[in-house]
Amino acid sequence: MASPVSPLRAESGRNAVEATSDMAGLVGVLNTLGGLNMPQQALADLQGRYLHDAANLWNHVLQSPHAGPNDAPGVPHDKIPDRRFASSDWTAHPLSAYCAQMYLLNARTLMEMADRLEGDARTRQRVRFAVQQWVDAAAPSNYLPLNPEALRKAIDSKGESLSKGLQQLLSDVQQGHMSQTDERGFEIGVNVATSAGSIVFESDLFQLIEYKPLTAQVYARPMLFVPPCINKYYVLDLQPDNSMIRYCVEQGHRLFVISWRNPDPSLAQVGWEQYIEDAAIRAIALVQEICGSEKINALGFCVGGTMLSTALAVLAARGKRPVASLTLLTTLLDFSDTGVLDVFIDESMVRMRELTLGPDSPGGGSLLRGQELATTFSFLRPNDLVWNYLVGNYLKGETPPPLDLLYWNSDSTNLPGPMFCWYLRNTYLENKLVQGVLEVCGEKVDLGSIELPTYVYGSREDHIVPWEAAYRNTQVLAGKVRFVLGASGHIAGVINPPAKGKRSHWVSPGDTLPANPRQWLDAATEVPGSWWRDWADWLRGQAGKRVPAPRSQGSRKYKTLEPAPGRYVRQKA
């Protein structure tokens, strides 16, 4: 006698067969892209497993209608269940649970198809990235009719959540970007970027901030921070309890920080060499002159580290060595492997940018708008930085909580097109910075000429500067190098104050630096807590003797212009 669920099983089987037929069609399309090929045995294995898991899912829903999406058989998930379907609303409705379960199964299958393609590595990476973007966008949680949690909120609030969501959508359209935090809760200089200091120099490209000492004595050798120009510097000074700037000053260092100007059309034609000569090199000389110091210590973060290293190589070619020690945080010098960013950059893309933004464009250059950069970086982690806020802000009508890091993340900056295009072509595309063939500011750039103690930091989950790429700096620079690996990502790994006791970091006894980064990690020791203390201990040995702290900022020649954080950091893109 037939089971009462046999017709449903048959229907499920028919749908699964149709799905596997569609899979075969998709493979046919992929086989035409860049010579990619899906082995027939791999396709057969995927089809068979998909049919089996789809049938099991259907039967599971019939037998356990209130099981959650993360509990379904055949659907893999991490130890932490998928947060998109964690609400009890997804288990309260069998159809919603089944919809989510089938989505997770389809997502897994599509990603496995992308992983099993054979062919050119870069093309495979691009196909995988495109499939991941489509998979993330297609989640049922992103669509109001399919999201039971958003529907319940709409019913419970009698439509108020939808009304508020629409208001927030219109507000975000007007401001030009999706809100990731309640931006009304922050004001630069009031509750972010509050460390006391003064602007002691200003040019068309940057302001130089000198911070007020917090100790009676300071180290004789001053410190200069070169932050990335693609973001605002105050990621290093968000709140007093997570400010790397304040921490450095508390350790007794006389600290200067570059605050980049947010470029407007008057700077649209500025190139990379001007940023090196008129900003990085100029700032080094200013710190020397203001402090009367022959040598300074310097730190570069992300692109700021690339710029600082280029500037030091230019100075070395001129016979000048004004920096005693160098710190590089999540910095690329060797661009042979830049992770997911490789997906975006090829000859045609760079040439298109040069024709629309660079020196070859009409007018000799135009601005790369900050919001375009911000959107690109957000889609590197779309579930966390895009779809999460679409669902919360617009479908549920929730106001995102005030978070200082996300406020900073939304405070985007423009870039001069010629500078951006030079950077794309000579680093990401052609990787010339480490080849010793580039000429910058009239000098041949040889990074091996940077012979000084260097502290190199990478973040283990960094999706912008993979830690293995940061580690390769140890093979490029001369002098004694210390490498430290921190937990978490590009920003959260760096901004990890010791007082909070969060995360961990890895160090290697004796600073052994094999060519293979995995060999280094195998020999490294995990240490609980922040890497800041390790860096502070290292920097103390480079800072010189203690001297009385200056009573004021600047000098007779370079008088204070305005209080920190200054007006440049307040300029909006």
C-alpha positions as CSV (number, residue, x, y, z in Angstrom):
1,M,0.0,0.0,0.0
2,A,1.4,3.4,-0.9
3,S,2.4,5.8,1.8
4,P,0.1,8.8,2.1
5,V,3.1,11.1,1.5
6,S,4.2,9.2,-1.7
7,P,2.6,11.8,-4.0
8,L,4.5,14.5,-2.2
9,R,7.7,12.6,-2.5
10,A,7.1,12.1,-6.2
11,E,6.5,15.8,-6.6
12,S,9.6,16.6,-4.7
13,G,11.6,14.2,-6.8
14,R,10.2,15.8,-10.0
15,N,11.2,19.2,-8.8
16,A,14.7,18.0,-7.9
17,V,15.1,16.4,-11.3
18,E,14.2,19.7,-13.0
19,A,16.7,21.4,-10.7
20,T,19.5,19.0,-11.7
21,S,18.6,19.6,-15.4
22,D,19.0,23.4,-14.7
23,M,22.3,22.6,-13.1
24,A,23.5,20.9,-16.2
25,G,22.3,23.9,-18.3
26,L,24.3,26.2,-15.9
27,V,27.4,24.1,-16.3
28,G,27.0,24.4,-20.1
29,V,27.1,28.2,-19.7
30,L,30.1,28.1,-17.4
31,N,31.9,25.9,-19.8
32,T,31.8,28.7,-22.3
33,L,33.4,31.2,-19.9
34,G,37.1,31.5,-20.2
35,G,37.6,27.9,-21.0
36,L,36.2,26.7,-17.7
37,N,35.1,23.1,-17.5
38,M,33.1,21.0,-15.1
39,P,34.2,17.4,-15.0
40,Q,31.3,15.1,-15.8
41,Q,31.9,12.9,-12.8
42,A,31.9,15.9,-10.5
43,L,28.6,17.0,-12.0
44,A,27.1,13.6,-11.6
45,D,28.2,13.4,-8.0
46,L,26.7,16.9,-7.3
47,Q,23.4,16.0,-9.0
48,G,23.1,12.7,-7.1
49,R,23.8,14.3,-3.8
50,Y,21.4,17.2,-4.6
51,L,18.6,14.8,-5.4
52,H,19.2,12.8,-2.2
53,D,19.3,15.9,0.0
54,A,16.3,17.6,-1.6
55,A,14.2,14.5,-1.1
56,N,15.4,14.3,2.5
57,L,14.5,17.9,3.1
58,W,11.0,17.5,1.9
59,N,10.4,14.4,4.0
60,H,11.9,16.1,7.0
61,V,9.5,19.0,6.6
62,L,6.5,16.6,6.4
63,Q,7.7,14.7,9.5
64,S,9.0,17.6,11.6
65,P,7.1,20.7,10.3
66,H,8.4,23.0,13.1
67,A,12.1,22.1,12.8
68,G,14.4,25.1,12.1
69,P,16.2,25.8,8.9
70,N,19.6,25.2,10.6
71,D,18.5,21.8,11.9
72,A,17.6,20.2,8.5
73,P,19.5,17.1,7.4
74,G,21.8,17.5,4.4
75,V,22.2,21.3,5.0
76,P,25.7,22.1,6.3
77,H,26.1,25.0,8.7
78,D,28.8,26.3,10.9
79,K,28.8,25.8,14.7
80,I,27.1,29.2,14.9
81,P,23.7,28.7,13.0
82,D,23.0,31.0,10.1
83,R,21.9,34.2,11.8
84,R,19.5,35.1,8.9
85,F,17.2,32.2,9.9
86,A,17.8,32.1,13.6
87,S,14.5,33.7,14.6
88,S,11.7,31.5,15.9
89,D,9.5,32.9,13.2
90,W,11.3,30.7,10.6
91,T,10.4,27.6,12.6
92,A,6.8,28.7,13.3
93,H,5.9,28.4,9.7
94,P,6.7,25.1,7.9
95,L,6.7,26.7,4.5
96,S,9.2,29.4,5.6
97,A,11.4,26.8,7.2
98,Y,11.3,24.7,4.0
99,C,12.0,27.8,1.9
100,A,15.1,28.6,4.0
101,Q,16.3,25.0,4.0
102,M,16.0,24.7,0.2
103,Y,17.9,28.0,-0.2
104,L,20.7,26.7,2.0
105,L,20.9,23.5,0.0
106,N,20.9,25.4,-3.3
107,A,23.5,27.8,-2.0
108,R,25.8,25.0,-1.0
109,T,25.3,23.2,-4.3
110,L,26.0,26.3,-6.4
111,M,29.1,27.1,-4.4
112,E,30.4,23.6,-4.8
113,M,29.8,23.8,-8.5
114,A,31.9,27.0,-8.6
115,D,34.6,25.3,-6.6
116,R,34.8,22.3,-8.9
117,L,35.2,24.2,-12.1
118,E,38.5,23.6,-13.9
119,G,40.4,26.2,-15.8
120,D,42.1,29.6,-15.4
121,A,42.5,30.4,-11.7
122,R,41.5,34.1,-11.9
123,T,38.4,33.3,-14.0
124,R,37.4,30.6,-11.5
125,Q,37.8,33.1,-8.7
126,R,35.6,35.6,-10.5
127,V,32.9,33.0,-11.2
128,R,33.0,32.0,-7.6
129,F,32.7,35.6,-6.4
130,A,29.8,36.2,-8.8
131,V,28.0,33.1,-7.6
132,Q,28.5,34.1,-4.0
133,Q,27.1,37.5,-4.7
134,W,24.0,36.0,-6.4
135,V,23.6,33.4,-3.6
136,D,23.7,36.1,-0.9
137,A,21.3,38.4,-2.8
138,A,18.8,35.5,-3.4
139,A,18.3,34.7,0.3
140,P,14.6,34.5,1.2
141,S,15.3,36.7,4.2
142,N,16.0,39.6,1.9
143,Y,12.4,39.7,0.5
144,L,9.4,40.9,2.5
145,P,6.9,38.2,1.2
146,L,9.4,35.5,2.1
147,N,10.6,36.8,5.5
148,P,8.2,35.7,8.3
149,E,10.0,37.8,10.9
150,A,9.5,41.0,8.9
151,L,5.8,40.0,8.2
152,R,5.1,39.4,11.8
153,K,6.6,42.8,12.8
154,A,4.4,44.4,10.1
155,I,1.3,42.7,11.5
156,D,2.1,43.3,15.2
157,S,2.9,47.0,14.6
158,K,-0.2,47.5,12.3
159,G,2.1,48.5,9.4
160,E,4.2,50.9,11.4
161,S,7.4,48.9,10.8
162,L,6.8,49.1,7.1
163,S,6.1,52.8,7.2
164,K,9.3,53.4,9.2
165,G,11.3,51.2,6.9
166,L,10.0,53.3,3.9
167,Q,11.0,56.5,5.7
168,Q,14.5,55.1,6.4
169,L,14.8,54.0,2.7
170,L,13.9,57.5,1.5
171,S,16.3,59.1,4.0
172,D,19.2,56.8,2.9
173,V,18.4,57.6,-0.8
174,Q,18.7,61.3,0.1
175,Q,22.0,60.9,2.0
176,G,23.4,58.7,-0.8
177,H,24.3,55.6,1.2
178,M,22.7,52.8,3.3
179,S,22.8,53.6,7.1
180,Q,24.8,51.0,9.0
181,T,24.5,52.9,12.3
182,D,22.5,55.7,13.8
183,E,24.7,58.5,12.5
184,R,22.9,61.1,14.6
185,G,24.6,59.6,17.6
186,F,28.1,60.8,16.6
187,E,29.9,64.0,16.0
188,I,33.6,64.3,15.1
189,G,35.5,66.0,17.8
190,V,32.6,65.6,20.3
191,N,32.3,61.8,20.9
192,V,34.7,60.4,18.2
193,A,38.2,61.7,17.4
194,T,38.4,63.4,20.8
195,S,42.1,63.0,21.8
196,A,43.5,66.4,22.7
197,G,46.0,68.0,20.3
198,S,46.5,70.7,17.7
199,I,46.9,71.2,14.0
200,V,50.5,72.4,13.5
201,F,50.7,72.4,9.7
202,E,48.3,72.5,6.8
203,S,48.7,72.0,3.0
204,D,46.3,71.3,0.2
205,L,46.7,67.5,0.8
206,F,46.8,67.1,4.6
207,Q,46.8,68.6,8.1
208,L,49.4,67.5,10.6
209,I,48.1,66.9,14.1
210,E,50.4,66.9,17.2
211,Y,48.8,65.3,20.2
212,K,49.0,66.7,23.7
213,P,51.3,64.5,26.0
214,L,49.6,62.6,28.7
215,T,52.9,61.9,30.6
216,A,55.4,64.2,32.4
217,Q,58.1,62.8,30.2
218,V,58.1,61.6,26.6
219,Y,60.5,59.6,24.5
220,A,63.1,61.7,22.7
221,R,62.3,60.2,19.3
222,P,58.8,61.3,18.1
223,M,56.3,59.1,16.3
224,L,54.4,59.7,13.0
225,F,51.3,57.9,12.0
226,V,50.5,57.7,8.2
227,P,46.9,56.4,8.0
228,P,45.2,55.3,4.7
229,C,44.0,58.2,2.5
230,I,41.0,56.0,1.4
231,N,39.5,56.4,4.9
232,K,39.6,59.0,7.6
233,Y,42.3,58.8,10.3
234,Y,40.0,58.7,13.3
235,V,39.5,54.9,13.0
236,L,42.7,55.1,15.2
237,D,40.9,57.5,17.6
238,L,37.3,56.3,17.9
239,Q,36.7,56.4,21.6
240,P,39.2,57.0,24.5
241,D,38.9,53.3,25.5
242,N,39.7,51.9,22.0
243,S,41.9,54.7,20.7
244,M,45.3,53.5,19.4
245,I,46.3,57.2,19.2
246,R,45.6,57.7,22.9
247,Y,47.3,54.4,23.8
248,C,50.4,55.5,22.0
249,V,50.4,58.9,23.8
250,E,49.8,57.2,27.1
251,Q,53.0,55.1,26.5
252,G,54.9,58.3,26.5
253,H,55.4,58.9,22.7
254,R,55.3,62.4,21.2
255,L,52.8,61.6,18.5
256,F,52.0,63.2,15.1
257,V,49.3,62.0,12.8
258,I,48.4,62.9,9.2
259,S,44.8,63.9,8.6
260,W,44.2,63.7,4.9
261,R,42.1,66.2,3.1
262,N,38.9,64.8,1.6
263,P,39.6,65.7,-2.1
264,D,37.3,68.0,-4.0
265,P,37.4,68.9,-7.7
266,S,40.4,71.2,-7.1
267,L,42.5,68.1,-6.3
268,A,41.1,66.0,-9.1
269,Q,44.4,65.9,-11.1
270,V,46.7,65.1,-8.2
271,G,48.8,62.0,-8.7
272,W,50.6,59.4,-6.6
273,E,53.9,61.2,-6.7
274,Q,52.4,64.3,-5.1
275,Y,51.1,62.2,-2.2
276,I,54.6,60.8,-1.7
277,E,56.6,64.0,-2.1
278,D,54.2,66.6,-0.8
279,A,52.6,64.6,1.9
280,A,54.5,61.5,3.3
281,I,58.0,62.9,2.8
282,R,56.9,66.4,3.8
283,A,55.3,65.1,7.0
284,I,58.5,63.2,8.0
285,A,60.5,66.4,7.5
286,L,58.0,68.5,9.5
287,V,58.1,66.1,12.5
288,Q,61.9,66.2,12.4
289,E,61.9,70.0,12.3
290,I,59.3,70.7,14.9
291,C,60.9,68.3,17.4
292,G,64.5,69.0,16.4
293,S,65.0,65.3,16.0
294,E,67.4,63.7,13.5
295,K,65.4,60.5,13.6
296,I,61.8,59.7,14.1
297,N,59.7,56.5,14.3
298,A,56.9,56.0,11.8
299,L,53.8,53.8,11.4
300,G,51.8,53.2,8.2
301,F,48.3,51.6,8.2
302,C,47.0,49.8,5.0
303,V,47.5,52.1,2.0
304,G,49.3,54.5,4.4
305,G,51.9,51.8,4.9
306,T,52.4,51.4,1.2
307,M,52.8,55.2,0.8
308,L,55.2,55.4,3.8
309,S,57.3,52.6,2.5
310,T,57.5,54.2,-1.0
311,A,58.5,57.5,0.6
312,L,61.3,55.8,2.7
313,A,62.6,54.1,-0.5
314,V,62.7,57.4,-2.3
315,L,64.5,59.1,0.6
316,A,67.0,56.2,0.7
317,A,67.7,56.7,-3.0
318,R,68.5,60.3,-2.1
319,G,70.9,59.2,0.7
320,K,68.5,60.2,3.5
321,R,67.4,57.9,6.3
322,P,65.3,60.0,8.7
323,V,63.2,57.1,10.1
324,A,64.7,54.9,12.9
325,S,62.0,52.3,13.0
326,L,59.0,51.3,10.9
327,T,55.6,49.8,11.8
328,L,53.4,48.4,9.0
329,L,49.8,47.5,9.9
330,T,47.8,45.3,7.4
331,T,50.0,46.7,4.6
332,L,50.6,45.4,1.0
333,L,54.0,45.8,-0.6
334,D,54.0,42.6,-2.6
335,F,50.7,42.5,-4.5
336,S,51.1,39.1,-6.1
337,D,48.2,37.8,-4.1
338,T,45.6,40.3,-2.9
339,G,42.8,37.9,-2.1
340,V,39.2,38.7,-3.2
341,L,40.3,42.1,-4.6
342,D,42.0,40.2,-7.5
343,V,38.5,39.6,-8.8
344,F,38.0,43.3,-9.7
345,I,41.3,44.2,-11.3
346,D,42.5,43.3,-14.8
347,E,43.9,45.3,-17.8
348,S,40.5,46.2,-19.2
349,M,39.2,47.4,-15.8
350,V,42.3,49.5,-15.1
351,R,42.3,50.9,-18.6
352,M,38.7,51.9,-18.3
353,R,39.5,53.7,-15.1
354,E,42.4,55.5,-16.7
355,L,40.2,56.7,-19.6
356,T,37.4,57.9,-17.2
357,L,39.4,59.1,-14.1
358,G,43.1,59.2,-14.9
359,P,45.4,61.5,-16.8
360,D,44.1,60.1,-20.1
361,S,40.5,61.2,-19.2
362,P,39.0,64.5,-20.4
363,G,40.4,67.3,-18.3
364,G,43.4,65.2,-17.1
365,G,41.7,63.6,-14.2
366,S,38.5,63.5,-12.1
367,L,37.5,62.3,-8.7
368,L,36.7,58.7,-7.7
369,R,33.7,59.2,-5.4
370,G,34.0,57.9,-1.9
371,Q,30.7,56.2,-2.0
372,E,31.8,54.0,-4.9
373,L,34.8,52.8,-2.9
374,A,32.6,52.2,0.2
375,T,30.1,50.2,-1.8
376,T,32.8,48.0,-3.3
377,F,34.3,47.2,0.1
378,S,30.8,46.5,1.5
379,F,30.1,43.9,-1.2
380,L,33.2,42.0,-0.2
381,R,31.1,41.0,2.9
382,P,27.6,41.5,1.6
383,N,25.7,39.6,4.2
384,D,27.3,41.6,7.1
385,L,27.5,45.0,5.4
386,V,24.7,45.1,2.9
387,W,21.8,42.6,3.2
388,N,21.8,42.7,7.0
389,Y,21.0,46.4,6.9
390,L,18.5,46.1,4.1
391,V,16.5,43.7,6.1
392,G,16.8,45.5,9.4
393,N,16.4,49.1,8.2
394,Y,13.8,48.6,5.5
395,L,11.9,45.4,5.9
396,K,11.7,45.5,9.7
397,G,11.9,49.3,10.2
398,E,14.6,49.0,12.8
399,T,17.0,51.9,13.5
400,P,20.5,50.4,13.5
401,P,22.3,50.9,16.9
402,P,25.0,53.6,17.3
403,L,28.4,52.0,16.7
404,D,31.5,54.2,16.4
405,L,33.3,51.9,13.9
406,L,30.3,51.8,11.6
407,Y,29.9,55.5,11.8
408,W,33.5,55.8,10.7
409,N,32.9,53.2,7.9
410,S,30.1,55.3,6.5
411,D,32.2,58.5,6.5
412,S,33.7,58.0,3.1
413,T,36.4,59.9,1.3
414,N,37.0,60.8,-2.4
415,L,40.3,60.0,-4.2
416,P,42.0,61.9,-7.1
417,G,41.6,59.8,-10.2
418,P,45.2,60.0,-11.4
419,M,46.5,58.9,-8.0
420,F,44.0,56.0,-7.8
421,C,44.8,54.8,-11.4
422,W,48.6,54.9,-10.8
423,Y,48.1,52.8,-7.7
424,L,45.8,50.3,-9.4
425,R,48.2,49.8,-12.4
426,N,51.5,49.8,-10.7
427,T,50.6,47.7,-7.6
428,Y,47.5,45.6,-7.9
429,L,47.8,44.9,-11.7
430,E,51.5,44.9,-12.4
431,N,53.0,44.4,-8.9
432,K,55.9,46.7,-9.8
433,L,56.5,48.1,-6.3
434,V,58.6,45.1,-5.3
435,Q,60.4,44.6,-8.6
436,G,62.7,47.6,-8.3
437,V,61.6,49.0,-11.7
438,L,59.4,51.9,-10.6
439,E,60.5,55.5,-10.6
440,V,58.8,57.7,-8.1
441,C,59.6,61.4,-7.5
442,G,62.6,61.1,-9.8
443,E,64.1,58.1,-7.9
444,K,64.2,54.4,-8.5
445,V,62.2,52.6,-5.8
446,D,64.0,49.8,-4.1
447,L,62.2,48.6,-1.0
448,G,65.2,46.5,-0.1
449,S,67.0,49.7,0.6
450,I,64.8,50.3,3.7
451,E,67.2,48.9,6.3
452,L,65.8,49.6,9.7
453,P,63.9,47.7,12.5
454,T,60.4,46.9,11.3
455,Y,57.3,45.6,13.0
456,V,54.9,44.0,10.6
457,Y,51.3,43.2,11.7
458,G,48.7,41.1,9.8
459,S,45.1,40.2,10.7
460,R,44.2,36.5,10.4
461,E,40.7,37.0,8.9
462,D,41.6,40.1,6.8
463,H,39.7,40.0,3.5
464,I,41.4,43.2,2.2
465,V,45.0,42.4,3.0
466,P,45.3,38.6,3.5
467,W,47.7,37.9,6.3
468,E,49.9,35.8,4.1
469,A,50.3,38.9,1.8
470,A,51.2,41.1,4.9
471,Y,53.7,38.4,5.9
472,R,55.5,38.7,2.6
473,N,56.7,42.1,3.7
474,T,59.2,40.3,5.9
475,Q,60.8,38.9,2.7
476,V,60.9,42.3,1.0
477,L,62.4,44.7,3.7
478,A,66.0,44.7,4.9
479,G,66.9,45.0,8.6
480,K,65.5,43.1,11.5
481,V,61.8,42.4,11.1
482,R,59.3,41.2,13.7
483,F,56.0,39.8,12.4
484,V,52.9,39.5,14.6
485,L,49.6,38.0,13.6
486,G,46.4,39.2,15.2
487,A,42.9,37.6,15.3
488,S,39.9,39.1,13.5
489,G,39.7,41.3,10.4
490,H,41.2,44.3,8.7
491,I,39.9,46.9,11.2
492,A,38.7,44.9,14.2
493,G,42.1,43.1,14.4
494,V,44.0,46.4,14.5
495,I,41.7,48.2,16.9
496,N,42.0,45.8,19.8
497,P,42.8,47.6,23.0
498,P,44.5,45.6,25.8
499,A,42.0,46.7,28.5
500,K,39.2,44.8,26.9
501,G,41.0,41.5,26.9
502,K,39.6,40.4,23.6
503,R,40.9,38.1,20.9
504,S,44.5,36.9,20.7
505,H,47.7,37.1,18.6
506,W,50.5,34.9,17.4
507,V,54.2,35.5,17.9
508,S,57.3,33.4,16.9
509,P,60.2,32.9,19.3
510,G,63.4,34.5,18.0
511,D,61.5,36.2,15.2
512,T,62.2,33.3,12.8
513,L,60.9,34.3,9.4
514,P,60.7,31.4,6.8
515,A,59.7,32.2,3.3
516,N,56.4,30.2,3.7
517,P,54.0,32.0,6.0
518,R,52.3,28.7,6.9
519,Q,55.6,27.5,8.3
520,W,55.8,30.6,10.4
521,L,52.2,30.0,11.7
522,D,53.0,26.3,12.5
523,A,55.9,27.4,14.7
524,A,54.1,30.4,16.3
525,T,52.6,30.6,19.7
526,E,49.1,32.0,20.4
527,V,49.0,34.6,23.1
528,P,45.7,35.7,24.6
529,G,44.7,39.4,24.4
530,S,45.8,42.3,22.3
531,W,49.0,42.6,20.2
532,W,49.3,46.3,21.3
533,R,51.4,45.4,24.4
534,D,53.8,43.4,22.2
535,W,54.1,46.4,19.9
536,A,54.5,48.9,22.8
537,D,57.4,46.7,24.2
538,W,59.1,46.6,20.8
539,L,58.6,50.4,20.1
540,R,60.0,51.3,23.5
541,G,63.4,49.9,22.4
542,Q,63.3,52.2,19.3
543,A,62.2,55.4,21.1
544,G,65.4,56.7,22.8
545,K,65.7,58.2,26.3
546,R,63.0,60.1,28.2
547,V,62.9,63.9,28.1
548,P,60.5,66.4,29.6
549,A,57.2,66.6,27.7
550,P,56.7,69.8,25.6
551,R,54.4,72.4,27.2
552,S,52.7,73.1,24.0
553,Q,52.3,71.7,20.5
554,G,54.1,72.9,17.4
555,S,57.1,75.3,17.4
556,R,58.0,78.9,16.9
557,K,57.9,78.4,13.2
558,Y,54.9,76.0,13.1
559,K,52.3,77.5,15.4
560,T,49.1,75.8,16.2
561,L,46.3,76.6,13.7
562,E,43.3,75.0,15.4
563,P,42.5,72.3,17.9
564,A,42.4,68.6,16.9
565,P,40.8,66.9,15.1
566,G,40.8,69.9,12.6
567,R,38.6,70.8,9.8
568,Y,39.9,68.4,7.1
569,V,38.6,65.4,8.8
570,R,35.1,67.0,9.0
571,Q,34.8,67.4,5.3
572,K,32.3,65.1,3.7
573,A,32.7,63.3,0.4
